[in-house]
Amino acid sequence: MVSRKKAKWKARKALKAKKEEEKEAHDDSSAAAAQQREQEGALEAQMQRLIIDSLPSPCRHGFDPFPKGHICDRFLRLYLDTLFAGSAIKDRNKMDAVLEAMDAVDSGQKGTGHILNGHDGAARITAAVIIMFDEFIAFSVLETQAVYSLQKLMEIFIADDHTLVSFFRKKRITCSCLDKKHKEVKSIKKMGYCNNDKCPLPGGKVERSKMLYCTRCSVAYYCSRDCQEAAWSEHKEICKKKAERNAKFEQERRIRDQNSM
């Protein structure tokens, strides 16, 4: 007969062996589960990559950013440094923000993106910076105009949706990304800005097609004859200077044209 002590020892040994078997089985099961999760994760990642690769690339609206150090990038930075030299804008973060908007000068890429994302305020700021740059080029570089046109700048800050969308859609982008938006807003009347500071109209806004302009300097616009007369005392000195510049510019242009023949 097997002694009681030996029987207990065999029972403990069998129990220990069973626990070891269960532990090995559990470890094998955990390893298999981990391997399965890893395979499932790899498969999911692969499927996500396939989905992303199958999606069309985001439209850049015809614009490729200037690489750092590119002549256009250097020009923009020099332009901004000159533009804001001695002004209140000293913060480089603000300067970089303006430069970011300036990146859109040739295509309106960022402005278009702002409109599509519903950020019309940001789109107006981008458009204003573009107008400032265009005026600088026309007046100081190409010399194709005698004076800066502040009317465009003032109107873009208060621009209605039709004016804002048209600004980028007509000349700033080469894609059709704003076509749908344009259809939605094209019925909105384009509004202009009256140069009379005391204009009785709300915000000095008037339908652009009904505006009058000063025939002497061609840069000041009004909602009516009454507003033009009311603003004359403040406008006359500026008008005289701009008219003289226009006359001088036209005379020099005629001389250049004659010499080029």
HELIX and SHEET records of a PDB file:
HELIX    1   1 ARG A    4  SER A   54  1                                  51    
HELIX    2   2 ILE A   71  LEU A   83  1                                  13    
HELIX    3   3 ARG A   92  MET A  102  1                                  11    
HELIX    4   4 GLN A  109  LEU A  116  1                                   8    
HELIX    5   5 ASP A  120  PHE A  136  1                                  17    
HELIX    6   6 ILE A  137  VAL A  141  3                                   5    
HELIX    7   7 LEU A  150  PHE A  157  1                                   8    
HELIX    8   8 ASP A  161  LYS A  171  1                                  11    
HELIX    9   9 ASP A  179  VAL A  185  1                                   7    
HELIX   10  10 PRO A  202  GLY A  204  5                                   3    
HELIX   11  11 ARG A  208  LYS A  210  5                                   3    
HELIX   12  12 ARG A  225  ASN A  259  1                                  35    
SHEET    1   A 2 MET A 191  TYR A 193  0                                        
SHEET    2   A 2 LYS A 205  GLU A 207 -1                                        
SHEET    1   B 2 LEU A 212  TYR A 213  0                                        
SHEET    2   B 2 TYR A 221  TYR A 222 -1                                        
END                                                                             
